[in-house]
Amino acid sequence: MRSVAPCAVPAGQQDLFLQKLSADGKVLAARQWGSTDDEHAARLALDSCGGIVAVGSSGNATRRDALVWFWRP
């Protein structure tokens, strides 16, 4: 399995990643979160300072935990 974020190794089957792109599509920043479980982002929003807030969950077939991720690129 390979990662979609530059220079990042996937931690599990499904990780969360975000990229900040320029107007012409160049990657300006990238961030990946992962564990040995599967991460799922359900919603994304921008905060008042330009940061990104993602809410979702991490877990496996028998357990799922709610998570909130913050990123200020």
FIBA-68215 format. One record per atom (N, C-alpha, C, O): chain; x negated, y, z negated; residue number from 1. Coordinates in Angstrom, 1 decimal, always signed. Layout:
residues N
<pt ch="A" c1="X" c2="Y" c3="Z" i="NUM"/>
...
***
This chain:
residues 73
<pt ch="A" c1="-0.8" c2="-1.2" c3="+0.0" i="1"/>
<pt ch="A" c1="+0.0" c2="+0.0" c3="+0.0" i="1"/>
<pt ch="A" c1="-0.9" c2="+1.2" c3="+0.0" i="1"/>
<pt ch="A" c1="-1.9" c2="+1.2" c3="-0.6" i="1"/>
<pt ch="A" c1="-0.5" c2="+2.3" c3="+0.7" i="2"/>
<pt ch="A" c1="-1.3" c2="+3.5" c3="+0.7" i="2"/>
<pt ch="A" c1="-0.5" c2="+4.7" c3="+0.2" i="2"/>
<pt ch="A" c1="+0.7" c2="+4.6" c3="+0.1" i="2"/>
<pt ch="A" c1="-1.2" c2="+5.7" c3="-0.2" i="3"/>
<pt ch="A" c1="-0.5" c2="+6.9" c3="-0.7" i="3"/>
<pt ch="A" c1="-0.2" c2="+7.9" c3="+0.3" i="3"/>
<pt ch="A" c1="-0.9" c2="+7.9" c3="+1.4" i="3"/>
<pt ch="A" c1="+0.8" c2="+8.7" c3="+0.1" i="4"/>
<pt ch="A" c1="+1.2" c2="+9.8" c3="+1.0" i="4"/>
<pt ch="A" c1="+0.5" c2="+11.1" c3="+0.6" i="4"/>
<pt ch="A" c1="+0.5" c2="+12.0" c3="+1.4" i="4"/>
<pt ch="A" c1="+0.0" c2="+11.1" c3="-0.6" i="5"/>
<pt ch="A" c1="-0.7" c2="+12.4" c3="-1.1" i="5"/>
<pt ch="A" c1="-2.2" c2="+12.2" c3="-0.8" i="5"/>
<pt ch="A" c1="-2.7" c2="+11.1" c3="-1.1" i="5"/>
<pt ch="A" c1="-2.8" c2="+13.2" c3="-0.3" i="6"/>
<pt ch="A" c1="-4.2" c2="+13.1" c3="+0.1" i="6"/>
<pt ch="A" c1="-5.1" c2="+12.7" c3="-1.1" i="6"/>
<pt ch="A" c1="-4.9" c2="+13.3" c3="-2.2" i="6"/>
<pt ch="A" c1="-5.9" c2="+11.7" c3="-0.9" i="7"/>
<pt ch="A" c1="-6.9" c2="+11.3" c3="-2.0" i="7"/>
<pt ch="A" c1="-6.3" c2="+10.7" c3="-3.2" i="7"/>
<pt ch="A" c1="-6.9" c2="+10.7" c3="-4.2" i="7"/>
<pt ch="A" c1="-5.0" c2="+10.3" c3="-3.1" i="8"/>
<pt ch="A" c1="-4.3" c2="+9.7" c3="-4.3" i="8"/>
<pt ch="A" c1="-4.1" c2="+8.2" c3="-4.1" i="8"/>
<pt ch="A" c1="-3.7" c2="+7.8" c3="-3.0" i="8"/>
<pt ch="A" c1="-4.2" c2="+7.5" c3="-5.1" i="9"/>
<pt ch="A" c1="-4.0" c2="+6.0" c3="-5.0" i="9"/>
<pt ch="A" c1="-2.6" c2="+5.8" c3="-5.7" i="9"/>
<pt ch="A" c1="-2.4" c2="+6.2" c3="-6.8" i="9"/>
<pt ch="A" c1="-1.7" c2="+5.1" c3="-5.0" i="10"/>
<pt ch="A" c1="-0.4" c2="+4.8" c3="-5.6" i="10"/>
<pt ch="A" c1="-0.6" c2="+3.9" c3="-6.8" i="10"/>
<pt ch="A" c1="-1.4" c2="+3.0" c3="-6.9" i="10"/>
<pt ch="A" c1="+0.2" c2="+4.2" c3="-7.8" i="11"/>
<pt ch="A" c1="+0.2" c2="+3.5" c3="-9.1" i="11"/>
<pt ch="A" c1="+1.1" c2="+2.3" c3="-9.2" i="11"/>
<pt ch="A" c1="+0.9" c2="+1.3" c3="-9.8" i="11"/>
<pt ch="A" c1="+2.2" c2="+2.4" c3="-8.5" i="12"/>
<pt ch="A" c1="+3.2" c2="+1.4" c3="-8.4" i="12"/>
<pt ch="A" c1="+3.9" c2="+1.3" c3="-7.1" i="12"/>
<pt ch="A" c1="+3.3" c2="+1.8" c3="-6.1" i="12"/>
<pt ch="A" c1="+5.0" c2="+0.6" c3="-7.0" i="13"/>
<pt ch="A" c1="+5.7" c2="+0.5" c3="-5.7" i="13"/>
<pt ch="A" c1="+6.2" c2="+1.8" c3="-5.2" i="13"/>
<pt ch="A" c1="+6.2" c2="+2.1" c3="-4.0" i="13"/>
<pt ch="A" c1="+6.7" c2="+2.6" c3="-6.1" i="14"/>
<pt ch="A" c1="+7.3" c2="+3.9" c3="-5.7" i="14"/>
<pt ch="A" c1="+6.8" c2="+5.0" c3="-6.7" i="14"/>
<pt ch="A" c1="+7.0" c2="+4.9" c3="-7.9" i="14"/>
<pt ch="A" c1="+6.1" c2="+6.0" c3="-6.2" i="15"/>
<pt ch="A" c1="+5.6" c2="+7.2" c3="-6.9" i="15"/>
<pt ch="A" c1="+6.3" c2="+8.4" c3="-6.5" i="15"/>
<pt ch="A" c1="+6.9" c2="+8.5" c3="-5.4" i="15"/>
<pt ch="A" c1="+6.3" c2="+9.5" c3="-7.3" i="16"/>
<pt ch="A" c1="+6.8" c2="+10.8" c3="-6.9" i="16"/>
<pt ch="A" c1="+5.7" c2="+11.6" c3="-6.4" i="16"/>
<pt ch="A" c1="+4.6" c2="+11.6" c3="-7.0" i="16"/>
<pt ch="A" c1="+5.9" c2="+12.3" c3="-5.3" i="17"/>
<pt ch="A" c1="+4.8" c2="+13.2" c3="-4.8" i="17"/>
<pt ch="A" c1="+5.5" c2="+14.5" c3="-4.3" i="17"/>
<pt ch="A" c1="+6.6" c2="+14.4" c3="-3.8" i="17"/>
<pt ch="A" c1="+4.8" c2="+15.6" c3="-4.4" i="18"/>
<pt ch="A" c1="+5.2" c2="+16.9" c3="-3.9" i="18"/>
<pt ch="A" c1="+4.1" c2="+17.5" c3="-3.1" i="18"/>
<pt ch="A" c1="+2.9" c2="+17.3" c3="-3.5" i="18"/>
<pt ch="A" c1="+4.4" c2="+18.2" c3="-2.0" i="19"/>
<pt ch="A" c1="+3.4" c2="+18.9" c3="-1.3" i="19"/>
<pt ch="A" c1="+3.9" c2="+20.3" c3="-1.0" i="19"/>
<pt ch="A" c1="+5.1" c2="+20.6" c3="-0.8" i="19"/>
<pt ch="A" c1="+2.9" c2="+21.3" c3="-1.1" i="20"/>
<pt ch="A" c1="+3.2" c2="+22.7" c3="-0.7" i="20"/>
<pt ch="A" c1="+2.6" c2="+22.9" c3="+0.6" i="20"/>
<pt ch="A" c1="+1.4" c2="+22.6" c3="+0.8" i="20"/>
<pt ch="A" c1="+3.4" c2="+23.3" c3="+1.6" i="21"/>
<pt ch="A" c1="+3.0" c2="+23.4" c3="+3.0" i="21"/>
<pt ch="A" c1="+3.0" c2="+24.9" c3="+3.4" i="21"/>
<pt ch="A" c1="+3.7" c2="+25.7" c3="+2.9" i="21"/>
<pt ch="A" c1="+2.0" c2="+25.2" c3="+4.3" i="22"/>
<pt ch="A" c1="+2.0" c2="+26.6" c3="+4.9" i="22"/>
<pt ch="A" c1="+3.1" c2="+26.6" c3="+6.0" i="22"/>
<pt ch="A" c1="+3.7" c2="+25.6" c3="+6.3" i="22"/>
<pt ch="A" c1="+3.3" c2="+27.8" c3="+6.5" i="23"/>
<pt ch="A" c1="+4.3" c2="+28.0" c3="+7.6" i="23"/>
<pt ch="A" c1="+4.0" c2="+27.1" c3="+8.8" i="23"/>
<pt ch="A" c1="+5.0" c2="+26.7" c3="+9.5" i="23"/>
<pt ch="A" c1="+2.8" c2="+26.9" c3="+9.1" i="24"/>
<pt ch="A" c1="+2.4" c2="+26.0" c3="+10.2" i="24"/>
<pt ch="A" c1="+2.2" c2="+24.5" c3="+9.9" i="24"/>
<pt ch="A" c1="+1.7" c2="+23.8" c3="+10.7" i="24"/>
<pt ch="A" c1="+2.6" c2="+24.2" c3="+8.7" i="25"/>
<pt ch="A" c1="+2.6" c2="+22.7" c3="+8.3" i="25"/>
<pt ch="A" c1="+1.4" c2="+22.2" c3="+7.7" i="25"/>
<pt ch="A" c1="+1.3" c2="+21.0" c3="+7.4" i="25"/>
<pt ch="A" c1="+0.4" c2="+23.0" c3="+7.4" i="26"/>
<pt ch="A" c1="-0.8" c2="+22.6" c3="+6.7" i="26"/>
<pt ch="A" c1="-0.6" c2="+22.4" c3="+5.2" i="26"/>
<pt ch="A" c1="+0.2" c2="+23.1" c3="+4.6" i="26"/>
<pt ch="A" c1="-1.2" c2="+21.3" c3="+4.6" i="27"/>
<pt ch="A" c1="-1.0" c2="+21.0" c3="+3.2" i="27"/>
<pt ch="A" c1="-1.8" c2="+22.0" c3="+2.4" i="27"/>
<pt ch="A" c1="-3.1" c2="+22.0" c3="+2.6" i="27"/>
<pt ch="A" c1="-1.2" c2="+22.8" c3="+1.6" i="28"/>
<pt ch="A" c1="-1.9" c2="+23.7" c3="+0.7" i="28"/>
<pt ch="A" c1="-2.2" c2="+23.2" c3="-0.7" i="28"/>
<pt ch="A" c1="-3.2" c2="+23.5" c3="-1.3" i="28"/>
<pt ch="A" c1="-1.3" c2="+22.3" c3="-1.1" i="29"/>
<pt ch="A" c1="-1.5" c2="+21.6" c3="-2.4" i="29"/>
<pt ch="A" c1="-0.7" c2="+20.4" c3="-2.4" i="29"/>
<pt ch="A" c1="+0.4" c2="+20.3" c3="-1.7" i="29"/>
<pt ch="A" c1="-1.1" c2="+19.4" c3="-3.2" i="30"/>
<pt ch="A" c1="-0.4" c2="+18.1" c3="-3.3" i="30"/>
<pt ch="A" c1="-0.5" c2="+17.6" c3="-4.7" i="30"/>
<pt ch="A" c1="-1.6" c2="+17.7" c3="-5.3" i="30"/>
<pt ch="A" c1="+0.5" c2="+16.9" c3="-5.2" i="31"/>
<pt ch="A" c1="+0.5" c2="+16.3" c3="-6.5" i="31"/>
<pt ch="A" c1="+1.3" c2="+15.0" c3="-6.5" i="31"/>
<pt ch="A" c1="+2.4" c2="+15.0" c3="-5.8" i="31"/>
<pt ch="A" c1="+0.8" c2="+14.0" c3="-7.1" i="32"/>
<pt ch="A" c1="+1.5" c2="+12.7" c3="-7.2" i="32"/>
<pt ch="A" c1="+1.5" c2="+12.3" c3="-8.6" i="32"/>
<pt ch="A" c1="+0.6" c2="+12.4" c3="-9.4" i="32"/>
<pt ch="A" c1="+2.7" c2="+11.7" c3="-9.0" i="33"/>
<pt ch="A" c1="+2.9" c2="+11.1" c3="-10.3" i="33"/>
<pt ch="A" c1="+3.2" c2="+9.7" c3="-10.1" i="33"/>
<pt ch="A" c1="+4.0" c2="+9.3" c3="-9.2" i="33"/>
<pt ch="A" c1="+2.7" c2="+8.8" c3="-11.0" i="34"/>
<pt ch="A" c1="+3.0" c2="+7.4" c3="-10.8" i="34"/>
<pt ch="A" c1="+2.6" c2="+6.6" c3="-12.0" i="34"/>
<pt ch="A" c1="+1.7" c2="+7.0" c3="-12.8" i="34"/>
<pt ch="A" c1="+3.2" c2="+5.5" c3="-12.2" i="35"/>
<pt ch="A" c1="+2.8" c2="+4.5" c3="-13.2" i="35"/>
<pt ch="A" c1="+3.0" c2="+3.2" c3="-12.6" i="35"/>
<pt ch="A" c1="+3.3" c2="+3.0" c3="-11.4" i="35"/>
<pt ch="A" c1="+2.8" c2="+2.1" c3="-13.4" i="36"/>
<pt ch="A" c1="+3.0" c2="+0.8" c3="-12.8" i="36"/>
<pt ch="A" c1="+4.5" c2="+0.5" c3="-12.5" i="36"/>
<pt ch="A" c1="+4.8" c2="-0.4" c3="-11.8" i="36"/>
<pt ch="A" c1="+5.3" c2="+1.3" c3="-13.1" i="37"/>
<pt ch="A" c1="+6.8" c2="+1.2" c3="-12.8" i="37"/>
<pt ch="A" c1="+7.1" c2="+2.0" c3="-11.6" i="37"/>
<pt ch="A" c1="+6.2" c2="+2.6" c3="-11.0" i="37"/>
<pt ch="A" c1="+8.4" c2="+2.1" c3="-11.2" i="38"/>
<pt ch="A" c1="+8.8" c2="+2.9" c3="-10.1" i="38"/>
<pt ch="A" c1="+9.4" c2="+4.2" c3="-10.5" i="38"/>
<pt ch="A" c1="+10.2" c2="+4.2" c3="-11.4" i="38"/>
<pt ch="A" c1="+8.9" c2="+5.3" c3="-9.9" i="39"/>
<pt ch="A" c1="+9.4" c2="+6.6" c3="-10.2" i="39"/>
<pt ch="A" c1="+10.4" c2="+7.0" c3="-9.1" i="39"/>
<pt ch="A" c1="+10.2" c2="+6.8" c3="-7.9" i="39"/>
<pt ch="A" c1="+11.5" c2="+7.7" c3="-9.6" i="40"/>
<pt ch="A" c1="+12.5" c2="+8.1" c3="-8.7" i="40"/>
<pt ch="A" c1="+12.9" c2="+9.6" c3="-9.0" i="40"/>
<pt ch="A" c1="+13.3" c2="+9.8" c3="-10.2" i="40"/>
<pt ch="A" c1="+12.7" c2="+10.5" c3="-8.1" i="41"/>
<pt ch="A" c1="+13.2" c2="+11.9" c3="-8.3" i="41"/>
<pt ch="A" c1="+14.6" c2="+12.0" c3="-7.9" i="41"/>
<pt ch="A" c1="+14.9" c2="+11.6" c3="-6.7" i="41"/>
<pt ch="A" c1="+15.5" c2="+12.6" c3="-8.7" i="42"/>
<pt ch="A" c1="+16.9" c2="+12.7" c3="-8.3" i="42"/>
<pt ch="A" c1="+17.2" c2="+14.1" c3="-7.9" i="42"/>
<pt ch="A" c1="+18.0" c2="+14.3" c3="-7.0" i="42"/>
<pt ch="A" c1="+16.6" c2="+15.1" c3="-8.5" i="43"/>
<pt ch="A" c1="+16.8" c2="+16.5" c3="-8.1" i="43"/>
<pt ch="A" c1="+15.5" c2="+17.3" c3="-8.3" i="43"/>
<pt ch="A" c1="+14.7" c2="+17.0" c3="-9.1" i="43"/>
<pt ch="A" c1="+15.4" c2="+18.4" c3="-7.4" i="44"/>
<pt ch="A" c1="+14.3" c2="+19.3" c3="-7.5" i="44"/>
<pt ch="A" c1="+14.8" c2="+20.7" c3="-7.6" i="44"/>
<pt ch="A" c1="+15.9" c2="+21.0" c3="-7.1" i="44"/>
<pt ch="A" c1="+14.1" c2="+21.6" c3="-8.3" i="45"/>
<pt ch="A" c1="+14.5" c2="+23.0" c3="-8.4" i="45"/>
<pt ch="A" c1="+13.2" c2="+23.8" c3="-8.6" i="45"/>
<pt ch="A" c1="+12.2" c2="+23.3" c3="-9.1" i="45"/>
<pt ch="A" c1="+13.3" c2="+25.1" c3="-8.3" i="46"/>
<pt ch="A" c1="+12.3" c2="+26.1" c3="-8.5" i="46"/>
<pt ch="A" c1="+12.6" c2="+26.9" c3="-9.8" i="46"/>
<pt ch="A" c1="+13.7" c2="+27.3" c3="-10.0" i="46"/>
<pt ch="A" c1="+11.6" c2="+27.1" c3="-10.7" i="47"/>
<pt ch="A" c1="+11.8" c2="+27.9" c3="-11.8" i="47"/>
<pt ch="A" c1="+11.5" c2="+29.4" c3="-11.5" i="47"/>
<pt ch="A" c1="+11.1" c2="+29.7" c3="-10.4" i="47"/>
<pt ch="A" c1="+11.7" c2="+30.3" c3="-12.4" i="48"/>
<pt ch="A" c1="+11.6" c2="+31.7" c3="-12.1" i="48"/>
<pt ch="A" c1="+10.2" c2="+32.1" c3="-11.9" i="48"/>
<pt ch="A" c1="+9.9" c2="+33.2" c3="-11.4" i="48"/>
<pt ch="A" c1="+9.2" c2="+31.3" c3="-12.2" i="49"/>
<pt ch="A" c1="+7.8" c2="+31.6" c3="-11.9" i="49"/>
<pt ch="A" c1="+7.2" c2="+30.9" c3="-10.7" i="49"/>
<pt ch="A" c1="+6.0" c2="+31.0" c3="-10.4" i="49"/>
<pt ch="A" c1="+8.1" c2="+30.3" c3="-9.9" i="50"/>
<pt ch="A" c1="+7.7" c2="+29.6" c3="-8.7" i="50"/>
<pt ch="A" c1="+7.2" c2="+28.2" c3="-8.9" i="50"/>
<pt ch="A" c1="+6.7" c2="+27.5" c3="-8.0" i="50"/>
<pt ch="A" c1="+7.3" c2="+27.7" c3="-10.1" i="51"/>
<pt ch="A" c1="+7.0" c2="+26.3" c3="-10.4" i="51"/>
<pt ch="A" c1="+8.1" c2="+25.3" c3="-9.9" i="51"/>
<pt ch="A" c1="+9.2" c2="+25.8" c3="-9.7" i="51"/>
<pt ch="A" c1="+7.8" c2="+24.1" c3="-9.8" i="52"/>
<pt ch="A" c1="+8.7" c2="+23.1" c3="-9.4" i="52"/>
<pt ch="A" c1="+9.1" c2="+22.2" c3="-10.5" i="52"/>
<pt ch="A" c1="+8.2" c2="+21.7" c3="-11.3" i="52"/>
<pt ch="A" c1="+10.4" c2="+21.9" c3="-10.7" i="53"/>
<pt ch="A" c1="+10.9" c2="+21.1" c3="-11.7" i="53"/>
<pt ch="A" c1="+11.6" c2="+19.9" c3="-11.0" i="53"/>
<pt ch="A" c1="+12.5" c2="+20.1" c3="-10.2" i="53"/>
<pt ch="A" c1="+11.2" c2="+18.7" c3="-11.3" i="54"/>
<pt ch="A" c1="+11.9" c2="+17.5" c3="-10.8" i="54"/>
<pt ch="A" c1="+12.4" c2="+16.7" c3="-11.9" i="54"/>
<pt ch="A" c1="+11.7" c2="+16.5" c3="-12.9" i="54"/>
<pt ch="A" c1="+13.6" c2="+16.2" c3="-11.8" i="55"/>
<pt ch="A" c1="+14.2" c2="+15.3" c3="-12.8" i="55"/>
<pt ch="A" c1="+14.5" c2="+14.0" c3="-12.1" i="55"/>
<pt ch="A" c1="+14.9" c2="+13.9" c3="-10.9" i="55"/>
<pt ch="A" c1="+14.3" c2="+12.9" c3="-12.8" i="56"/>
<pt ch="A" c1="+14.5" c2="+11.6" c3="-12.3" i="56"/>
<pt ch="A" c1="+14.3" c2="+10.5" c3="-13.3" i="56"/>
<pt ch="A" c1="+14.6" c2="+10.7" c3="-14.5" i="56"/>
<pt ch="A" c1="+13.7" c2="+9.4" c3="-12.9" i="57"/>
<pt ch="A" c1="+13.5" c2="+8.3" c3="-13.9" i="57"/>
<pt ch="A" c1="+12.3" c2="+7.5" c3="-13.5" i="57"/>
<pt ch="A" c1="+11.8" c2="+7.5" c3="-12.4" i="57"/>
<pt ch="A" c1="+11.9" c2="+6.7" c3="-14.5" i="58"/>
<pt ch="A" c1="+10.8" c2="+5.7" c3="-14.3" i="58"/>
<pt ch="A" c1="+11.2" c2="+4.4" c3="-14.9" i="58"/>
<pt ch="A" c1="+11.8" c2="+4.5" c3="-16.0" i="58"/>
<pt ch="A" c1="+10.9" c2="+3.3" c3="-14.3" i="59"/>
<pt ch="A" c1="+11.3" c2="+2.1" c3="-14.9" i="59"/>
<pt ch="A" c1="+11.1" c2="+0.9" c3="-14.0" i="59"/>
<pt ch="A" c1="+10.5" c2="+1.0" c3="-12.9" i="59"/>
<pt ch="A" c1="+11.8" c2="-0.2" c3="-14.4" i="60"/>
<pt ch="A" c1="+11.7" c2="-1.5" c3="-13.6" i="60"/>
<pt ch="A" c1="+13.1" c2="-2.1" c3="-13.6" i="60"/>
<pt ch="A" c1="+14.1" c2="-1.4" c3="-13.9" i="60"/>
<pt ch="A" c1="+13.1" c2="-3.4" c3="-13.3" i="61"/>
<pt ch="A" c1="+14.4" c2="-4.0" c3="-13.2" i="61"/>
<pt ch="A" c1="+15.2" c2="-4.1" c3="-14.5" i="61"/>
<pt ch="A" c1="+16.4" c2="-4.3" c3="-14.5" i="61"/>
<pt ch="A" c1="+14.5" c2="-4.1" c3="-15.6" i="62"/>
<pt ch="A" c1="+15.1" c2="-4.2" c3="-16.9" i="62"/>
<pt ch="A" c1="+15.2" c2="-3.0" c3="-17.8" i="62"/>
<pt ch="A" c1="+15.8" c2="-3.0" c3="-18.8" i="62"/>
<pt ch="A" c1="+14.5" c2="-1.9" c3="-17.4" i="63"/>
<pt ch="A" c1="+14.4" c2="-0.7" c3="-18.2" i="63"/>
<pt ch="A" c1="+14.2" c2="+0.5" c3="-17.3" i="63"/>
<pt ch="A" c1="+13.5" c2="+0.5" c3="-16.3" i="63"/>
<pt ch="A" c1="+14.9" c2="+1.6" c3="-17.7" i="64"/>
<pt ch="A" c1="+14.8" c2="+2.8" c3="-16.9" i="64"/>
<pt ch="A" c1="+14.8" c2="+4.0" c3="-17.9" i="64"/>
<pt ch="A" c1="+15.7" c2="+4.1" c3="-18.8" i="64"/>
<pt ch="A" c1="+13.8" c2="+4.9" c3="-17.8" i="65"/>
<pt ch="A" c1="+13.7" c2="+6.1" c3="-18.7" i="65"/>
<pt ch="A" c1="+13.9" c2="+7.3" c3="-17.9" i="65"/>
<pt ch="A" c1="+13.4" c2="+7.4" c3="-16.8" i="65"/>
<pt ch="A" c1="+14.6" c2="+8.3" c3="-18.5" i="66"/>
<pt ch="A" c1="+14.8" c2="+9.6" c3="-17.8" i="66"/>
<pt ch="A" c1="+13.5" c2="+10.4" c3="-18.0" i="66"/>
<pt ch="A" c1="+12.8" c2="+10.4" c3="-19.0" i="66"/>
<pt ch="A" c1="+13.1" c2="+11.1" c3="-16.9" i="67"/>
<pt ch="A" c1="+11.9" c2="+11.9" c3="-16.9" i="67"/>
<pt ch="A" c1="+12.1" c2="+13.3" c3="-16.3" i="67"/>
<pt ch="A" c1="+13.0" c2="+13.5" c3="-15.5" i="67"/>
<pt ch="A" c1="+11.3" c2="+14.3" c3="-16.7" i="68"/>
<pt ch="A" c1="+11.2" c2="+15.6" c3="-16.1" i="68"/>
<pt ch="A" c1="+9.8" c2="+15.9" c3="-15.8" i="68"/>
<pt ch="A" c1="+8.9" c2="+15.7" c3="-16.7" i="68"/>
<pt ch="A" c1="+9.5" c2="+16.3" c3="-14.5" i="69"/>
<pt ch="A" c1="+8.1" c2="+16.6" c3="-14.1" i="69"/>
<pt ch="A" c1="+8.1" c2="+18.1" c3="-13.8" i="69"/>
<pt ch="A" c1="+9.0" c2="+18.7" c3="-13.3" i="69"/>
<pt ch="A" c1="+7.0" c2="+18.7" c3="-14.2" i="70"/>
<pt ch="A" c1="+6.7" c2="+20.2" c3="-13.9" i="70"/>
<pt ch="A" c1="+5.5" c2="+20.3" c3="-13.1" i="70"/>
<pt ch="A" c1="+4.5" c2="+19.6" c3="-13.4" i="70"/>
<pt ch="A" c1="+5.5" c2="+21.2" c3="-12.1" i="71"/>
<pt ch="A" c1="+4.3" c2="+21.4" c3="-11.3" i="71"/>
<pt ch="A" c1="+4.3" c2="+22.9" c3="-10.9" i="71"/>
<pt ch="A" c1="+5.3" c2="+23.4" c3="-10.4" i="71"/>
<pt ch="A" c1="+3.1" c2="+23.5" c3="-11.1" i="72"/>
<pt ch="A" c1="+2.9" c2="+24.9" c3="-10.7" i="72"/>
<pt ch="A" c1="+1.7" c2="+24.9" c3="-9.7" i="72"/>
<pt ch="A" c1="+0.6" c2="+25.0" c3="-10.1" i="72"/>
<pt ch="A" c1="+2.0" c2="+24.8" c3="-8.4" i="73"/>
<pt ch="A" c1="+1.0" c2="+24.7" c3="-7.4" i="73"/>
<pt ch="A" c1="+0.2" c2="+26.0" c3="-7.2" i="73"/>
<pt ch="A" c1="-0.8" c2="+26.0" c3="-6.4" i="73"/>
***
